[in-house]
Structure formats: C-alpha cells, structure tokens
Amino acid sequence: MKCFNCNSELEKEKTWTVQLETAEGPHRVKLCEPCGKQFTDMRKWVAKNSDQDMNEMFRRIYDKASDMVTLQTQAGFIVTLADYMYKSGLVADQEINMVAFLTEVMIECEYV
C-alpha cells in the first residue's frame, strides 16, 4: 500500500489514517509517518491561529502560493482556495473549514 499524499510505500506500524468528508461521501486515506506528522502539525498551526480573521489567512496563503506550490498545480490551488473562501462565509466552524482546505491542498498540490 502507498501513501495517499507522497505515494511512498507504507510501513504497517507507521501508517496514519485520515478520514475526509467529500461531496462523494467519506473517504479514508492512508498516510506515511512524515505526511501524517505534517497533517498533525498543520492542524496544530490552524488551532493556534484560529483567533485570526480567516479571510486574511486565506489572503496570506494566496500571496505565498507562488513560492510554495509548483506552477503546474497553482491553478488548482487557486480554485480550491476560492471554493473554501466561499464556504468560509457559510460554515459554523472556521477552524474545521481551514483544516479541510489545507488538507485538500496537501493532497492535490506539488510543492516547490
């Protein structure tokens, strides 16, 4: 079995499982230990910064996108960001929305 994020081989005892709620329904994905730790660190970062204005956070992330995301995946990144900015005006929990956005970016984008 391979890591959903980086496609490396998974070691059975060092596998992380993340459940994603998508439009098609729930999906469980398996992550290798480094990707799982990145996910945990990302959730901690969002929780630590959840008292900030989420629109400003989206804007700061957008401004840094060209330095973080490869040119080939920037268009998808921007569409995903716009979608989650829109959802930000509708959701009850901004922290969960931001974690969902960053999770999708971790899975779909390639980094510089």
QUICOR-V135421 format. One record per residue. N is the residue number from 1. SS is DSSP state (@ for helix, = for strand, . for the rest). Layout:
N,SS
N,SS
This chain:
1,.
2,=
3,.
4,.
5,.
6,.
7,.
8,.
9,=
10,.
11,.
12,@
13,@
14,@
15,.
16,=
17,=
18,=
19,=
20,=
21,=
22,=
23,.
24,.
25,=
26,=
27,=
28,=
29,=
30,=
31,=
32,.
33,@
34,@
35,@
36,@
37,@
38,@
39,@
40,@
41,@
42,@
43,@
44,@
45,@
46,@
47,@
48,@
49,.
50,.
51,.
52,.
53,.
54,@
55,@
56,@
57,@
58,@
59,@
60,@
61,@
62,@
63,@
64,@
65,@
66,@
67,@
68,@
69,=
70,.
71,@
72,@
73,@
74,@
75,@
76,@
77,@
78,@
79,@
80,@
81,@
82,@
83,@
84,@
85,@
86,@
87,@
88,@
89,.
90,.
91,.
92,.
93,.
94,@
95,@
96,@
97,@
98,@
99,@
100,@
101,@
102,@
103,@
104,@
105,@
106,@
107,@
108,@
109,.
110,.
111,=
112,.
